[in-house]
Amino acid sequence: MRTVLDTRSLNRATLARQLLLDRADLPALDAVAHLGGLQAQEPQEPFVGLWSRLRAFDPVTFSELLTGRQVVRTHLMRRTVHLLTATDALAWRARHDTMLRQRVLGTYRRELDGVDLDELAAAGRALLADGEPRSMTEVARALAERWPGPGPRPLGEMVIAALVPVCQLPPRGLWRTKAGVRNVPLSSWLGREVDPPSADRSDPVGQALLRRYLAAFGPAASADLRAWCGLAGLPAAVGAIRAELVTFRDERGRELLDLPDAPRPDPDTPAPVRFLPAFDNAVLGYHDRTRIIDDAHRGLSVTGARFVLVDGRAAATWTVEAGTVTVNPLRHLSAADRSAVTDQGQALASFLSDGESDGIRITASAY
């Protein structure tokens, strides 16, 4: 009989894998690789995610990874914008192609009915081949001369988010910088073509994704893996490496897969207060999010709420304005909890303001 891991055990494993139990002494590039990317449609949010995970995080140095083409912003997992290492973006992009098309069609199937997507892809690649940075609107307007029916938004999203591997150029996503989205082909920016799809039925890229996911999110069910990457469970990859994995059950009876030597801390391990950015994959990277957030608050996770973890669980949301971090509790916070939240909140306010403010306010509990 396989060991049953309760919610608290899964919580502590997640915190350890996500670098949230102890801040890590890792270079930021290695942290992005370990985490399998950071969700980044809100450009400034990943800086908080890395600050909460790394002991010596310098946002300016991290921005240099973007300008230095070691990290890129691109549509990938779940068709959302992620920050990924250049190596991972090139290796993983082709494996996501079908999912990206399907997700755009899920939104614009009626508008794109009758459009030959292979022809549209070829036209998009030809348009972008000059390496000139373009917005999605500029791409759509150029292609609308040939495909006037769908309208600019469906055309633009299909090309930029699915058909042509592109990345968003700096200054988009740099520290304390506001800039519009300008896209260029991923291969021209990085100087190497995207890795071609593999004909190997054992799905070697899927195997790599599975191992990386379990290293950063495990133990986890196939449904959790699918929720993270948007791919259909990777059954061939799971089958190919199942013998090298260990298995558990959760309290619902689901099979959980894991790497044998990955950390699974004692469930009584103390968990420090951590501030998470909007859309952090520590929350979104699971189908069953109860290891981090109560079902009653699950809806907040897709609205851009930023969470405060207390004892490893989402206990409050937070915002920042004029240098002051405001914490809005989702449940009662003890005096010790409030003190720990205050300490971390002050440190976060100082980080976000370059040391000009350490203001924090905790509002009345909403429980």
N, C-alpha and C positions, 0 to 999 in steps of 0.2 A: 504493500500500500504506500502510495506516495505521500510525502510530507505535505500537510496543509499549512499554508502561510496566511496568517490573519492580516487584516488591513494595516495594523501597526507595523508588522514585520515588513510588509511591502512598502510602507511609507519610509521606513529607515533605509531600506535598500535603494529606493528611488533617490532619497536625499544624498546618499553616499555616491551613487553613480552620477548624479547631477552636480556634484561638487558643492552641494548646499549643506552638508553635514559639517565639513571642515573646508575653509577656503584653501584652494590648491596653490602650490608653488609652481605654476605652469606658465609658460609663455602664452599669450593670448591666441596665437595661431594654433598651438597644440590644443588649447581648450575648445576652440571652434571645431577642430577635427574630432576631438573626443565626443563632443555633444552632437555630432552629425549635422552641424549647422545651427543657426539661431533664426527663429522666425523674425522677420524684419520689415514688414510692410510699414510700420511706424519707424522712421529712420533712426530716431534717437534711443529707442527702447533697448536695443542690444547692449548699449553701453552700461545700463543699469544691470542687465543680466550678467554681464561679465564682472562688473564691480562686486556684485554679490557672491561671486564664485571664486575670485582670484585674490590672492594676498596683496599683490603689487600690480594693480591694473592701472595703466596709463592710457587714457582715452586718445591722447594725441598720437602716441606710438601706434595705437590700434588703427587710427585713421590712415597712418602711413602704410599699413598692410593693404588698404583699399587702393590708395594711389600707386602703391608698388606692385599691384596686380597679384598679390598673394591671396587675397580674399576678394570675393565678388558678391554682388547682389543680383539674384536671378530668381525667376519663377521655378520652383521645383516641387518639393513635397506639398501635397494637397493643393497644388496650383497657387500657393501663396509665395510671396517674396521671402527668400531666405538669404542669410549671409552664410556662404560656404567657402571652404578653402578652394583655391583654383583647381587643385588636384581632384577633389571630390566632385566639383561641378562638371569637369570634363569626363570623369569616369562614370558618373551616375545619370547624366542628362538623357542619353538615348533610352535607358531603361524606363524612364518616365514619360516618353513621348506619347504613347497611346493613352495613358491616363490623362495627360494634359489636354489632348484633343477632346476626349470624352467629357471632361469637366467643363470645357468651354461650350461644347455642344449642349450640355445639360442646361446651360443658361440661355443659349441663343440658337437652339435647334431650328425653330421656326424661321428666324431671320436668315440662317445660313442654308436653309433647304435649297438643294439644287446647285450649290457652290461646290465645285470639284476642289477638295482640300489639297490634293497634290499639286494642282495647278496654282492654287493660291500660295502654297508654300514656295513653289519655284519662283513666283513673281515677287514674293516677299524677300527671298534670298537675293534675287537679282537687284532689287531696290536697295538693300542694305549692303551690298557687296563693296560699295565704294568706301565703307568705313566711316561715313559721315554720321555723327550722332543725330538721332531723330526721336521726337516724342511719338507716343502711340497715335496721337491725332494726326501728326504729319504723315506717318506711315499709312494710316487709314485713308486720308484724303488722296494720297497718291494712287492707292489701289482702287479707290472708289470710281475712278474713270472707267475701269474695266468691269468692276462689280458694283454698280450703283444701287442695287436692290437692298442688300442687308443693312446699310447704314454704317456710319463710321465706327461706332463702338464695337459691334460684333466683329467687323473685319479687323480692327486694331487688336482686340483681345485675342482673337484666334491666331494672328500672326505673331504678336509679341509674347503672349503667354503660353503658346503651344507649338506652333509650326516651325518657328525659327529660333534656335537657341541664341538668346541674347543676354546681355547683362546691362545693368544700370550704371552709368559712369559717375565717378566722383565729379563734382562735389556732393552729389546726392549721397547721404549716409555718413558724411564726415561729422566729427564732433562739433556740436554747437553751430551747425551750418544748415541753412534752409536752401534747398535747390530743387528744381523740377527734375522730372525723370527724362533722361536722354539715353537711348538704347543704341548699342552697337552689337554686331555678332560676337558671341562668346569666343569663337575661334580667332577672330582678328584681334581682339583685346588681349588674349592670352598667348597668341602666337603658336597655337597648336589646335588641330581639329578635335572636335568632340570624339571620344572613343566610339567606334561603330557598335551597333547591336551585336550581341553574341548569338551564334547559332547553336551553342551548347545548351541542350535541353535541361541540364542541371542548374541553369541560371546562375552563372558565377557572380554576376553583379548583384543579383538578389541575395546570394549567400553573403557577400560582403556587407550589404545593407543590413541583413539579419544580425550578423555578428556585431556590427557597429551599434545597432539599435539595442541589443541586449546589453552591451557594455555600458551604455549610457542610460538605459531605461528599465532593464530587466530586474527581476523575473517578469515576464509578460506573456500574454496570450497572443495568438495569431491576430485576433481582432484588434488588439492594441497596436501591433505592428502596422496593420492596415490603416488604423486611425492616424498614425504618425506620418506615414509616407503617402497614403492615398492609393497605393497599389493593392491588388486583390489578394492579399494574404501570403503571396510568394510561396505557394505550396511546393513547387519543385525545389526551391532553395531549402525550405524546411526539411523536406524529405532527404535531400542530399547530405545535410550535415546533422540530422537528428541524432546519429550515433555519438557525436562528439558533445552533445548537450546533456544537461540534466533537466529533469521535469519535476514540477510540484503541482499542487492544486490550490486554488484560492477558496475562500469560504463559500463561494457560489458553485464550486465544483468544476470550474474551468481549468483546463490544463495550462500550466505556465511553463514556458521554456526559459532556459538560462544557460549561461556559460559556467562551466564547473568551478572555475577559480575566481569568479567575480565576487565582490564584497556583498555580504548579506549580514549586516550588523545585528547585534542583539537588539530586540525591539525596545528595550529599556534604555538604549543609548540616548543621552540628552541631545536635543536638537535646538540649535540657537535660532534666534529670530533672524529671518531673512526677508528682504524686500524684493519682490519679483516685478519685472516690467510687464507691460501689456502683452498678451498673446505668448507668454512664455511656454515653451514646449514641455517644461516640467509638469504643466497642467494639461496642455492640449495634446500631448503626445501619447494619449491613452484613450481607448474606448471606454474603459471603466476608470473614471477619474476620482473615484471615492478614496483612493489611497492618499490624495492630496486635498480634495475639496468635498464638502458635504453636498449631497444631491440637491438640497434646498438652495444652494448657491451656484450650482453648475451653470445656470444660464448666464451668470456674470462673466464666465470664462470666455465667452464668444463675443462679448460686447466691448472688449478693450479695457476691462477693469484690471487694475494693478493690485496684486495681492500682497499682504503681509503674512508670512508663515510664522505661527507661534506653536511651539511643540510640533513642528513639522507640518501643520495643517493651515489652510487658508482661514485666518481668524479676523481679518480686516481687509479693507481696501485702502488705497492711498492715492493722493494727488499732490501736486506741487505747484505753487504759485508765489511769485515774488520772493523766492528763496526760502519759503516755509513749506515743509512737508506736513500735510494734513492727513491724519489716519482716522478712518471711519470703521469702528469695530463691527463685526458681524455676530459677535457673541460677547459674553462677559469676559473681561480681562482682569486678572488678579493684579494686586499691587506689584508683585514681582514681574508679571508679564508687561505691565505698563512701563515699568522701569527699563526693562530690556528693549521694548519697542522704542522708547524715548532715546536710548543710547544709539541704537542702530539708525533711527530716523534722523538724529542730529548728524551722524556721520554721512548719511546719504545727502542731506541738505548741503553739507559742506562740499561733498563731491560735486554735486550738480551746480553749485555756485562758485566753484573754484576757491573755496575757503572764505567767501564773503558772508555767508550766513550759515547758522546751524539751527534755524528755527524749526520747531515741530509743535504741532497741536493735535491732541487726541480728542475727538468729539465724544459726545455722550453715546453710550452703547446703543445699538439698534436692535438688541435682542428682546 
